Amino acid sequence: MYDVAIVGAGPAGSTAARYLAKLGFSTCLIDKCGFPRDKPCGGGFSPQLLEEFSYLKAREDSFAVSISKTGVLHPRGRLVALRGRADMMMTLREQFDNALLNEAIDCGAQPLTSCRVKSVQASKEKVLVHTSEGKVVETKAIVGADGVNSTVARETGLNVRWPAGSLTACKVMEIPVNESRITDYYGEDREYHFFANFGGRPGYGWLFPKINTVNVGLGIVTNAGGSLVEQFSLFVKMLQHEGLLIPSAEPDCARGALVPTAGPVPCTIVDRALLVGDSAGMVSPLTGGGIAYAMRAGKFAAIALAGALEREDLRAKSLLTYQRAWQHSFGRDMKRQLIAQKLFTSSIANTLFEIGHRDLKLQDMVAHLMASGSTSAATAARIVGRVVWVCLREVLH
Ligand SMILES: Cc1cc2nc3c(=O)[nH]c(=O)nc-3n(C[C@H](O)[C@H](O)[C@H](O)COP(=O)(O)OP(=O)(O)OC[C@H]3O[C@@H](n4cnc5c(N)ncnc54)[C@H](O)[C@@H]3O)c2cc1C
């Protein structure tokens, strides 16, 4: 019997497996895909992540494609744009997730790939994990790291279905473009772009230049109406018209995927089980970025499970440290982002963009926020303070 079985070897699952195995617990990491596998994603995150998970630095060459240095945020209607300096690391998920899985394996986690989990049966003594291939994995505890359509979330009752309007449907494509053309289009800084509420629909678009590819995507909240395929085609045409994308890029090679963007589910623990990452809705409602949150949650889950295993008490009560850890780390941050998301879709958004446009420092602050996908209390306070200061400055002049 394993101490812990983790379902899903994305950023959340592989990080949880890495820490648990490192602490000496027998850990099985199950994924329905064979690795390396790709995942529809923008592949952008703040380089700060490598400071937070410093063991990744030794593997950086295997996944770090490039660093973009300037971010541009375009509001709905695109009358003004905010341009600020903030580094964003670009990766390809096929390479990044493979590096995370290898790290977990090297620390002692046992991989069980190409194996889809079908059902989960928990009793007082253990959990039985049944796979589509007829295998049964016996474990003391289970971690649901199986993404937005999580089987573990459903089977444990922690998230049976997403409430209406809490998912964003995306189209994304990684377009091959040669390196010199990328420099021609996006400069030495490899400017990356975010678009708020394209076509007047709640959601976001992005354009991330890398080394030999440009990643373009659009997400629209699922109950907003209208056709995503149509909007994505218009989005690509707009980028081409504005000289931001090569004319030969064809929108029909895009892939579809869902992202939970209404904040985390309220409860992520139950006896012998917990949820991490997308399965628990741990994604920035503002930018759709979830890699960093997934990894943080994976680490917190491992620490909480290690304590519970040592106490030989895997009841929900004993796993409360996990729920508290992620709430303390980014629970409030997500609430603030939900408020910011509402502001972005409200009528005062254009006024805020106008104010931001007049101040370079404010633009850097906003670029940092978009690159890290995080609004800590301090960041939010600094931005609000700066907005007030810019307004006052205008009045006094
Ligand atoms: C189009 C798009 C663009 C995005 N862009 C960015 C970005 O630029 N930056 C960023 O930070 N975030 C981005 N995100 C969000 C980010 O991809 C997720 O937040 C992140 O991958 C969550 O990690 P995870 O480990 O929780 O889940 P996932 O990465 O989804 O991993 C889940 C794993 O579970 C496996 N699995 C699923 N079901 C089963 C099953 N039944 N049995 C066994 N295995 C199973 C899957 O094969 C998969 O490997 C984007 C998302 C999308 C959809």
The ligand as an SDF file (V2000), in Angstrom:
LIG
                    3D

 53 58  0  0  0  0  0  0  0  0999 V2000
   -5.3000   27.6320  -22.9870 C   0  0  0  0  0  0  0  0  0  0  0  0
   -4.6470   27.7780  -21.6500 C   0  0  0  0  0  0  0  0  0  0  0  0
   -3.6020   28.6630  -21.4840 C   0  0  0  0  0  0  0  0  0  0  0  0
   -2.9760   28.7870  -20.2390 C   0  0  0  0  0  0  0  0  0  0  0  0
   -1.9060   29.6060  -20.1250 N   0  0  0  0  0  0  0  0  0  0  0  0
   -1.2490   29.6890  -18.9400 C   0  0  0  0  0  0  0  0  0  0  0  0
   -0.0550   30.4490  -18.8210 C   0  0  0  0  0  0  0  0  0  0  0  0
    0.4610   31.0270  -19.7840 O   0  0  0  0  0  0  0  0  0  0  0  0
    0.5360   30.5220  -17.5870 N   0  0  0  0  0  0  0  0  0  0  0  0
    0.0450   29.8690  -16.4960 C   0  0  0  0  0  0  0  0  0  0  0  0
    0.6040   30.0020  -15.3950 O   0  0  0  0  0  0  0  0  0  0  0  0
   -1.0800   29.1180  -16.5970 N   0  0  0  0  0  0  0  0  0  0  0  0
   -1.7240   28.9890  -17.7900 C   0  0  0  0  0  0  0  0  0  0  0  0
   -2.8260   28.1970  -17.8940 N   0  0  0  0  0  0  0  0  0  0  0  0
   -3.3220   27.4910  -16.7000 C   0  0  0  0  0  0  0  0  0  0  0  0
   -2.4360   26.2700  -16.4050 C   0  0  0  0  0  0  0  0  0  0  0  0
   -2.2990   25.5120  -17.5730 O   0  0  0  0  0  0  0  0  0  0  0  0
   -3.0430   25.4280  -15.2990 C   0  0  0  0  0  0  0  0  0  0  0  0
   -3.4410   26.2410  -14.2410 O   0  0  0  0  0  0  0  0  0  0  0  0
   -2.0400   24.3830  -14.7880 C   0  0  0  0  0  0  0  0  0  0  0  0
   -1.6840   23.5000  -15.8190 O   0  0  0  0  0  0  0  0  0  0  0  0
   -2.6500   23.6070  -13.6260 C   0  0  0  0  0  0  0  0  0  0  0  0
   -1.8350   22.5320  -13.2890 O   0  0  0  0  0  0  0  0  0  0  0  0
   -2.4670   21.1930  -12.6950 P   0  0  0  0  0  0  0  0  0  0  0  0
   -1.3170   20.3210  -12.3760 O   0  0  0  0  0  0  0  0  0  0  0  0
   -3.4500   21.5210  -11.6580 O   0  0  0  0  0  0  0  0  0  0  0  0
   -3.3350   20.5560  -13.9020 O   0  0  0  0  0  0  0  0  0  0  0  0
   -2.8930   20.0880  -15.3440 P   0  0  0  0  0  0  0  0  0  0  0  0
   -1.6780   20.7760  -15.8010 O   0  0  0  0  0  0  0  0  0  0  0  0
   -4.1170   20.2000  -16.1730 O   0  0  0  0  0  0  0  0  0  0  0  0
   -2.5270   18.5570  -15.1640 O   0  0  0  0  0  0  0  0  0  0  0  0
   -3.5070   17.5980  -14.9010 C   0  0  0  0  0  0  0  0  0  0  0  0
   -2.9480   16.2210  -15.2660 C   0  0  0  0  0  0  0  0  0  0  0  0
   -3.9080   15.2450  -14.8760 O   0  0  0  0  0  0  0  0  0  0  0  0
   -3.9740   14.2280  -15.8520 C   0  0  0  0  0  0  0  0  0  0  0  0
   -5.3010   13.6060  -15.7190 N   0  0  0  0  0  0  0  0  0  0  0  0
   -6.5090   14.1690  -15.9140 C   0  0  0  0  0  0  0  0  0  0  0  0
   -7.4980   13.3000  -15.6690 N   0  0  0  0  0  0  0  0  0  0  0  0
   -6.8910   12.1310  -15.3070 C   0  0  0  0  0  0  0  0  0  0  0  0
   -7.3720   10.8520  -14.9330 C   0  0  0  0  0  0  0  0  0  0  0  0
   -8.6850   10.5790  -14.8610 N   0  0  0  0  0  0  0  0  0  0  0  0
   -6.4800    9.8900  -14.6380 N   0  0  0  0  0  0  0  0  0  0  0  0
   -5.1390   10.1360  -14.6870 C   0  0  0  0  0  0  0  0  0  0  0  0
   -4.6420   11.3310  -15.0410 N   0  0  0  0  0  0  0  0  0  0  0  0
   -5.4910   12.3170  -15.3340 C   0  0  0  0  0  0  0  0  0  0  0  0
   -3.7580   14.9690  -17.1590 C   0  0  0  0  0  0  0  0  0  0  0  0
   -3.2850   14.1120  -18.1860 O   0  0  0  0  0  0  0  0  0  0  0  0
   -2.7330   16.0320  -16.7650 C   0  0  0  0  0  0  0  0  0  0  0  0
   -1.4110   15.6010  -17.0100 O   0  0  0  0  0  0  0  0  0  0  0  0
   -3.4590   28.0400  -19.1280 C   0  0  0  0  0  0  0  0  0  0  0  0
   -4.5160   27.1430  -19.3040 C   0  0  0  0  0  0  0  0  0  0  0  0
   -5.0830   26.9910  -20.5520 C   0  0  0  0  0  0  0  0  0  0  0  0
   -6.1880   25.9740  -20.7320 C   0  0  0  0  0  0  0  0  0  0  0  0
  1  2  1  0
  2  3  1  0
  2 52  2  0
  3  4  2  0
  4  5  1  0
  4 50  1  0
  5  6  2  0
  6  7  1  0
  6 13  1  0
  7  8  2  0
  7  9  1  0
  9 10  1  0
 10 11  2  0
 10 12  1  0
 12 13  2  0
 13 14  1  0
 14 15  1  0
 14 50  1  0
 15 16  1  0
 16 17  1  0
 16 18  1  0
 18 19  1  0
 18 20  1  0
 20 21  1  0
 20 22  1  0
 22 23  1  0
 23 24  1  0
 24 25  2  0
 24 26  1  0
 24 27  1  0
 27 28  1  0
 28 29  2  0
 28 30  1  0
 28 31  1  0
 31 32  1  0
 32 33  1  0
 33 34  1  0
 33 48  1  0
 34 35  1  0
 35 36  1  0
 35 46  1  0
 36 37  1  0
 36 45  1  0
 37 38  2  0
 38 39  1  0
 39 40  1  0
 39 45  2  0
 40 41  1  0
 40 42  2  0
 42 43  1  0
 43 44  2  0
 44 45  1  0
 46 47  1  0
 46 48  1  0
 48 49  1  0
 50 51  2  0
 51 52  1  0
 52 53  1  0
M  END
$$$$
